[in-house]
Amino acid sequence: MHDSLLRPNEQTGFMSEQVLLEVCVESVASAMAAERGGAHRIELCSSLAEGGTTPSAGLMEVVRRKVRIPVHVIIRPRGGDFFYTPDEFESMKRDIATAKQIGADGVVFGVLTEDGHVDVPRTRCLVEVARPMTTTFHRAFDMAQDLPEALKDVIDAGVDRILTSGGRQNVQDAIAAVAGLITEASGRVAIMIGGGIREGNVRRIITQTGAREIHANLGQIVPSPMRYRNEKISLGEIKGREYQISVVPEVRVRRLLEAALGISSAVPNAAL
């Protein structure tokens, strides 16, 4: 599996065992930019405005062909909560099988009960379907009633990694909670931190929590290249969104990684 290759990144020369950077993307272009910027892994999603949903099989396949770094695919059949009907759970299993077939390195999911506890039997089922791919329990973890209990449940279910902001909107507001989770995990499950991680706070967060895996959404909205625009209608809830595209700039990835490692960037501000 690609995740086991802890080697210097070919673009930056930084050692991935110091800090591993995962960038979430929702397009082929952003996946390629993340790789060029030095990301060690990507989380492939659709609908990041909803927190990420399962990408199409076509998107999975093209991204897998275009990048060499590990690709982890989010398995989330819809936006909203993380309590799923039997039909939704069945679709999750089928999407995991699809991700495995196209050569994804890992899958990312989270399943809770109605009462806000980790659904251990269903989570264990998804882990078994996913093997030998790597598994990550996403920020559904942060929506659980009790994080220490959720940690034990995720470990019991056999998941490899947890993505967490410590139960807060931004991880910088939950430093003590995250540090406690990392200590309690004691290597039994990897703890990856995310939620509001930026160039200006990443080094402090890493230092204070002891985290060695970070997850970031570095996308920014840019105008669509469309010249003709019908301003009379909007096909979504946000008017004008049809003529905007979310992209991950390579320079933002590189700068975040440099900041995480305490390296001064030589890239001018004008490049942002």
N, C-alpha and C positions, 0 to 999 in steps of 0.2 A: 504494500500500500504506500502511496506517495507520502502520507502523513508521517511515516516512520523515517523519512529521509531528512534528518536534521543536519543541513549543510549550509555553507555560506550562500546567501542569495546572489545570483549571478549578476543582477543589476547593481546592487549596492555593496556587496561584500560583507554585509552585516551577518553575524551568526544568529541563526534562527533559534538556537537554544537560549539566547539571552532574552529576547522578547519576540513572541510570535504574533504577527499582526494578521487578523482576518478582516476582510472588507466585504460588506454586503453590497451586492449589485443586482440590477434587474435588466441588464442588456449585455449583448456580446461586446459592444464597444467599451462599456464600463469594466467588464471582466478583463479585457486586454489592457486597459489603462491601469487597473489595479496591479496587474502582474508587472507591467513596465515600471510602476512606481515602487516596487519592492515588496508588495504584499506576499505573505507566505501561503495564504489560503483565501479562497473566496466562499462566501455563502451566497448561493444563487437563489433569487426570489422573483416573484412578480408582486405588483401592488405594494410597494414599500410604504406608500402613504397609509395603508391599512395595517402596517406592521409586518407585511410579507405574507404571501400565499404561494402555493405550489406553482412553479413555472411549468410551461408546456413541455412536452417531450421534445418538440423541435428545438426549443431554446436550450434545454439541457444538452442535447446532442451537439449543437453547434458550438456552445461554450466549451464543452469537453474537448472538441477538436481544436479549438483556437488557443487554449492556454495549457501550459505544462504544470502549473502549480495545482495543488489539490482543490477539488471542487466539492463543496458540501451543499446539498440541495435541501431547501426547506420543504417540509411535508405538512402543509396546513390547508385543508380543503376550502376554507372560507375565512373571512375576517370575523371579528367578534370574540366570543369566549372560547374556552378550550375544553368544554364538555360536549362530546360528539355523539350523534345518533349512531345506531348500528350501521346504517348505510354510509355515513360519513367515515366511520372507522374502516369500513371495507375499502373505501376509495383511498384512504391513507395507505393501506397495505399494498394496494395495486400500484400506487404512485411510487412507493419504495421499490417495488419490483422493477418498475420502469427505470428509475434512477440507477439501480444496480446493473440493468441490462446495457445502459449507455456508457457505463464505466465511471460513474461518480465515485468519489473516494469516501463520501460520508453522507448521512442524512441528518436532518435537524427537525425535531418535533417536540411536542409537549401535550400531555393529556391529563386533565384534572377530573375529579368527581364533582358532582353538584355542590358538595360542601366545601370545595376548595382544597382538597387534598390531592396528592399525586395518585393517579389511578395506576397502581403498581401492576396488576395483572395485564392491563392493556399496554402499558409501557413495556413490560417484559416481552409481550407478544411482538411489538414493533421491533424491538432489539433483535429478536430471533429471526424475523423476516429480513432484517437488514444485513445480518452477518454474511460475508466478512467485512462489510463496510463499517466505518467508524460511526458512532451515534452521539448526538448532542441533544440534551434537553434544553430547549430554548427558554425565553423569558416568561413563559407560562409559569416557570418556577417562581418568579417574583409575584405572581398573583395567588400563590398558595397561602393558606391561613398561617402556617408556622414554618419558617424557613429551615430551622434545624431539623424538624421532623421531615420536611420535604427532602432535605439532603440525604437523610438515612433511606428514605423511600427510593430515591433515584439510584442510590448505590445498590440497594437490594434488587432493583430491576435490571441491573447490569449495564447501565448507560456509561459511556466512556467520559462524557464531558457535560458540564452545566454552564450555560450562559446566564449571567446574572448581573443585575445592578444593585443587588442587596435589598431588593424590595422597594426601592425608591425610583422616581422618574429618572434621576441622574445618579450615577454611581458615586460622584464626588460628595453626595449628601449621605452616603452610607458606607463610609470608609471602615468604620469599626465593624459593622455587620459583615462586610465582605472579607475583611481580615480574619474574622472569627470563622467564617465558612471555610476559608482556605486552610486554617489551622485544624479545624474539625475534620475536614476531608482527608488530611494526612496522606495524600497521594492515592487514596482509593478511587477518586474520580478527579479529573482535571477541572479546575475552576477558571473559566474565561470571563473576563469582566467587560461589560458594555453599557451604553447608556450615557450619552452626553460627553463622550471622550473626544477631546480636541487637542490641538497642538499646545495650547496654553496650560492644560491641566494634566496631561497624560503622565508626565514624569513624576509629578507629586503623587498621583494616584497609584502608580506602580510602586513607588518607594514606600508609601504608607500601608499598602495592602499586601505586598509581597507577590502580587500576581505576575505571571509570566506569559499569559495569553490575553490579548486584548482584541476587542471586536468593535468596529466603527462603521457608521454610515457616513460616508464622505461625499454623498451626492449633492449636486447643486442644480437648480432649475435654470435652464437656458432656453432661449426662444427656438421654436421650431423653424426649420428652413422653408416651410411652406410660404409661398408668395401670395397665393389666393386664400382668403379667409372669409368664411361665412360667419359674421358676428351676430347673426340673428338668432342662432340656436346654440345650445350647449348640450352635449351628450352625457355629461356627468354632473355631479353635484357642485363642482367648482367651475364657475363660468370662465371660459378661456383656457382651461387646462388642455384642450385639444391641441393648442398651439404652443405647448411647453414640453420640454423633455428633461428628464433627470439624468445627469451624467456624473461620473466620478472622474475628476481631473487627476491625471497622473501626479502632478506636482503636490496635490494635497495629501496623497498617499505617502509620497516620499518625505514630505515635511513632518507628517505625524510620526513616521517611523524614526526619523532623525531626532525628533523631540523626545520620543520614548527612550531612546538610547543616550540622550544627553549630548547629541552632536549638533553643533551650530550649522544651520542651513546656509548654503551659498546661493540659493535660488532667490533672485530679486522679487520684491513684492509685486512687481508688475506682471509676473508670470501667473499669478493667481487668477 
